[in-house]
Amino acid sequence: MRRVLFVALLALVIVPCAARSGAAQGDELARRLRPVRIKQRGELSKMAADAIKKGYPSLARRCWVLAGRAGEDLAETRIAELADEPDGAKLDAKKRAGLEKPFVKHRVQMSKHLGDVGRWCAENDRDDDAQRLAREALELDPQNADARGILGQRRLKGWGWVSGEDAAQLSKGLVRVGGEWVKKAGAAKRARSAETPWEVVSDHWRIHSNLELARVFELRDLLERFHERWVADWEGTLPLVAAEEPHVVLIFAAESEYTADLEKNDPQHIKNVPGQYSPRLRRASFWDVETLRQKGGQVSGLGELMLHECAHQLFRERVKGNHLALEGDGAPNFWVHEGISELYGMHVPAKAGLVLDAKRVRGQLRTRHLRDHFASMPSPSSFDSMTRKAFQGSDPVTRTTHYAAAGFLCLFLEQGPHRSAFRFLVRDVYCGGNEKARIADRLGDLPKLDAAFKKYVRGF
């Protein structure tokens, strides 16, 4: 009996103390976060005001997106107020880069501050808060090593940042092949089979491939750079959502393996193309085509094809309320849809970054096939005629020509005074709006825009 009474008395003392300790830690977390959040909101507000003053409201929208994450109650209202503000006509790439520099610096600084608070949480047994802040820090700066450490990630040569569980297996000389951990010694031979490929996971992608492992690493790095570029392009313009899982990509060594997989898993797949995104399966598939020569001398490699199809994947899986469809109410204008992805496919997948290949653009514009095409249809006032023709027949050369033409239109609209029209055209296409009416409303006199577009094309 005495023992029971002693335990009860002890509980009466310990439980309130523990409760007070937990409350105190909660107060301490709030105290540590408060100046960080206040500084974050203050700096973002200042940058947004400066961006608006200097004619760069799309940067202001990105600032308010981050301010919303930092707890700014008015963020959504302010984004909505800026929704129809166009960027200044004289805001060239150099001026944009100058205004973006403090924004990028701010993201890195805030990532460090959040990582520091996350480290305090980890040291004080607040693991959920620590991981939440670490993930937030990595959204701002993927290079934040401290935040990755909080999440238990380790950096291994070749593999990059991996989870603690994966690091433990890799350190034992095991690799993931066909969904299983196996000894590295015999893994390369086993991974040559399309049934048991390498599985490489990065921050935003899960790649299954039976190519050489070094090649898979190169393609993983390309996709991570592409993801960073895509988010920077559309944050603040499109309603982006966080990915719950890494985006899935399959890369086969042979065309027969690629075709067999599609016929087995996606009966509605498009034939005679070396890569495609399947909305139903939520994955992009490719085979390692070294070069794809198309009519007029255009040459695409696997990298360019991946940029095109994975653009579809990100627009589909990361845009709220988006419907990628060919028919039905609210379906996007498909040739514009393809053209925007084609524009990404025109970038050189170089290690230094994704740079638009001007030589390739000029080469396409100078081909007879495209010149004839431009002479008759592809101008801002002829959306509907392109829609009907984009998928007639199964000739991939003809389809690609339509897509390329749409891509060049998008490229044109990205220049000078039309940049804002380009952004909102994309927003309306991917979010189910009426892009033809929208762009007519934005630019007013379409015949003048048509004339300017043809002059622009001749300039190549």
N, C-alpha and C positions, 0 to 999 in steps of 0.2 A: 504493500500500500504506500509506504514511504517513497518507494522508488517511483511509483506512478505519479505521486504528487510532485516529486522533484523534477521529473520530465515535463510535466504540465507547466510548472513555474518557469522552467528553462525556456519552454516554447513561448511563453508570454513575454519573455525578455528578448529572445532572439528574433522572432518574427517582426515585431515593430522596428527593431534596429535594421533588419534587412530591407524592410519597406522604405525606411528613411534613407538607407544607403542607396537603394535603386532610384528613389526620387531625386536624391542629391546628384547622382550621376546623370540623370535626365536633365536636371537644371544645368549641370556643368557642360553637357553636350550643347544645349541651347545657347549657353554663354559663349562657347567657343565658335559656334556656327554663326551667331548673330552678326559679328563684325564682318565676317567673310561674306555673308549674304547681302548685308547693307552695302559693302564696297562693290560687290558684283553688280547689284542693281544700279547703284549710282554711276559706275563707270559705263555700264551698258546704256543707261539713259542719256548720258553725255555723248557717247559715240553715236547713238541713234539721232539725236538732235543735230549733231555736226554733219552726219551723212545726209539728212534731209536738207539742211542748209546748202550743202554743196551738190545737191542734185543726184543723190544716190539712195533713194528710198528702199531699194531691194536689200541694201546692206542694213538699213534701219530695221527692216522686217526680221532679218537674221538676229539682230541685237535683241529685239523684243521676244523672239522665240527663246533665247537663252534667259532673258529676264523672267519669263514665265516659269522656267524650270527653277529659278532662284526664288520663287514665291511672290512675284510681282502680280498683284491682283488685277491690274489694269492691262496686262500684257495682251490678252486676246482682243480687248477693245482697241488698243493702239494698233495692233496688226490689222484689224478690220478697217480702221481709219486710213491706213496706208495702202490698202489692197489695190486701189486703182491709180496710185501715183506712179507715173512713168519715170524711168531714169533719164537724166539729162542727155540731150542729143550730143553735147560736146564732151561727154565723159568718156575719154578713151581708156585703153587698157592700162596705161601708165598711171593715170589719175585714180583709176579704180584700185590698182595695187597699192598706191600710197594711202588711200583711205582704209583699205583692208588690213594694212600692216599692224596698227594698234589693236584691231579686233583679234587677229591671230595671236598677238602677244598676250592679250588679255586672257584668251582661252588657256594658254600655257600656264600663266600665273595662277589663275583660278583653279586649275587642275592640281597644281602643287598645294595650294591652301586646303582644298578638299581632301587631298591625300594625307596631309598632315593631321587633320581632324580624324580622318579614318584610322590612321595609325594609333591615335590616342584611344579611339573606341576599341581597337583590337587589343590594346594593352590593358584595357579595363573590362574585359569580358563582355563587350557589347558587339558581338560578332555580326548580328544582322545589320546594325547601323554601319559597322565598318565596311561590310561588303557593298551595301547600298551606296555609300559615299565613294568607294573605290571605283565602282562601275560608272558613277557620274563623272568622276575625275577622268576616266579613260575615254568617255565620250568627248571631253574637251581636248584631251591630249593623249593619243594612243601610245606615246613614247614614255609615259609616266611609269618608271620602273617601280617606284614605291607602291603605287596603287596596284600594280600587278602582283607585287609581293604580298599585299594584304589578301588578294584573292587566291594566294597559294600557287601562283604561276611561276614558272622558271624558264629562263631563256637557254635553249640548247642549240648548239651549232647546227645549221641546216634546217632545223625544225622551227626555229623562232620561239615565240612565247607559247608555252603549252601548260595545261593544267598540272597540278601537283601529282594527280593520279597517273596521267600520261608520262610525266617526267620520271616517275618511279619505274615504270615499265621500260621506258626507253633507256634509262640508265643501266638496266639489267641486260641490255643488248637485245631487247624485244622490239618488234615493230608491229603496227596494226595492218593486217592484210585480210581482206574479205570479212571484216568485222571481228577478227580474232587477233589476239596478241601471239605472235610466233617468233621463233629465233631468227635473228637477222641473217644468219648464214645462208639459210635456204629460202629466205623470203622473196628475193628478187626473182627467182625462177617461178615461184608460186604466183607472184603478182603479175606475171605476163599474161595470165588468164583473165579474160573479161569477167569470169565468175568470182574470182578472188582478187580484186584489185587493191592497190594501196588505198589507204584512207588517211587523208591529211586534213586536219582541222585548224583553221585560223580564227581570228576574231569574228569574221562575218561570213566565212565560206566553209563548206564541207565538201572536199573534192574526192571523188572515187575515180581512180585511173590506173590503167595497166601500162602507162608509159614508164620510161626510166624515172627513178625517184628524183633526180636532180632537175629534170624537166618539169615534174609536178611542182617542185618548189618554186621554179621560175614563174609558172602560171599562177600559183597561189599569190605570189608577191604582186603580180600584175593586177589580179582581181582586188587585192587590198588597196592598191593605189587608185584603182578605178572607183571603188566604193567611196573612198575619201573625196575624190573629185566630184562624183555624182551628188553626194550629200551637200557639198559646198555649193554646187550649182543650184540646188532646188530647195534648200532649207529656207523657210520664210516665204516661198512662193507656193509650193505644194504642201498640203497637209500630211506631213510625214509621220509615220508611226514606227516605233522601235521593233526590230525583228526579234521574235521569241526564240528562234533557233537560227543557226547559220544557214545561209542559202545553199542549196544542194546543186552541185555541178558534176556531171559524168563526162569523162574524156576517154575515148577508146583509141587504141592504137590503129585499128583497121576499120575500114568502112563496113565490112561484113558484120563485125561485132556490134557496131553502132546501129545498123539496120535491124539486126536480129533482136536487139534489146527493145527498140521502138515498136516493132511488130508484135512483140510479146506483151509489152506493158502499155502501149498507147496506140490503139487501133486508128485513132484520128490524126496520127502524125502526118506531116507534110513530106512527100517523097522527093527525092532528087536534090536535097539540100544537105550540106555538110554539118549543119548545126541548127538547133531550134530550141525554143523554150516551150515547155508544156505547162499551161496553167492548171490543168487537171492534176498532174503529178507534182506540181510546184518544184520543177527542176529544169535545168538546162542541160542539153546533151550535145556532144561534139565527137567527131573523129579527127585524128591528127593529120588533117590535110596540110601538106607542106606549102603548096601554093594552089590557089584557085584562080585560073585564068578565065576571064569573062570577055564577052564581046567588047571590042574597042581597046583591048590590052590591059584592062584593069586587073591587078593582082592583089589578092587578099591572102593572108596567112591565118593560122589558127588564132593568133592574138587578136587580130582585127575582128574575126568572126565572133570571138568570145565577147568582145566589147559590145558588139551589136546585140547579141542575144541576151547577154546579162543586163543590158540596159532595159530590155523588156521585163526581165525578171525583177529588177529593183522597182520599176514603175508599177508592176503588178502587185508585188508583195510589201512594198513600203509606203504606198500612197493610200490614204484613208478614203473609202468610198469609191475606189477605182474599179471599173469593170472592163476587162480586156475581152471584147467580143466582136464578131464580124457582122452581127445582125441584131435586130431588136431595138426597142426604145432606149435612147440614151447611149447607143453604141458609139464609140469614138470613130472619127473619120480614119479609116485604117491606113490610108497612104500617108497621112501626116504622122500617124503612130509609127509606121515603119521608117519614115524619113528621119524622125528625130533619133531613132536608134541607129540609122545609117550614119547620121552625123557623128555619133560616138565611134562607130566603126571606121571613120575616116581618120582617127587619131593613131599616131605611131606608138605602139606599146614599148617605148624605150624606158630604160632604167631611170633616166633623169626625170621622167614624167610623161604625161599623155599630151602630145603636141599634135595639133592639126596638120596633116600632111598636105601642104599647099600644092606640091607637085602632083600628087594623086588627084586632088580636086580639079586642077587644070586639065590633067589628062582625060578625066571623065568628061569634062565640059566640052572638050575639043573633038570627041568622037562623033561620028555622023549620027549614030543611033540616038545619042542624047540631044544633038543639035536639032534633029528633026522633031524630037519630042518637045523640046523647049519652044520651037517655032509654033506649035499648035496648041499645047495645053498648059504646061505647068506654070501658072502664075497665080498670084493670090486670089484672083476672082474666078478661078476654075476648079475649086475643090471637088465639086460633085462629079464632074466628068472623070476625074482620076479615081474616085471611089469605085465607080462601076468597072473600070478596066484593070484595077490593080491585081485582081486574082483570076482574070480570064485565062484559061489554058494552064498548062503545067510547065511552060518554058521558064526555067529559073533566070535566064538572061533577061527576058522581058520583064519579069517581076522585079529583078534587081534594078533595072533601068528606072522603073517607076519609083522605087524606093529612093534611089540616088537623086532623082529629080526633086523629090520631096525634101530630101536632106539638104540640097542646095538652096531650096526656098527657105528652109529654116535657117541656114547659114546666112542668107541675105537678110532675113528679118532680125538676126542677132546684131547686125551692124548699125552703128550710129543711132539715128532717131527711132529706128524700128525695134530696138532691143527689148523695150517693154512689151511691144506687141508680141514678140516671140515668146516671152515668158508667160504671158497670159494665154496665148494660143495653146501652149503646152499644158497649162493648168486646165483649160477648158476641155481639151482633147482627152486627157487622162482622167478627169473627174466628171465626164459625161455632159459637158455643156455644149452649146451650139457655137462651134468655133467660127463658122462662116459669118454669122451675124455679129459675133463678138469682134472679130478682126475688122469687119466693115465699120463697126461703130467706133473702133479705136483709131483707124487710119482715115476714115472719111471718104476720100476720093480714090476708089480702087483703080480706075483707069490710069491715074497718075502713078500709083504704086506699081501697076503692071509695067508701065513704060520704064520706071526706074529699075525694076527687077531685070528686064531684058538688057538694059544698059549695063547693069552690074555683071550679068552673065557674059556679055561681050568683052568686058574688061579682063576676063581670064584668057 
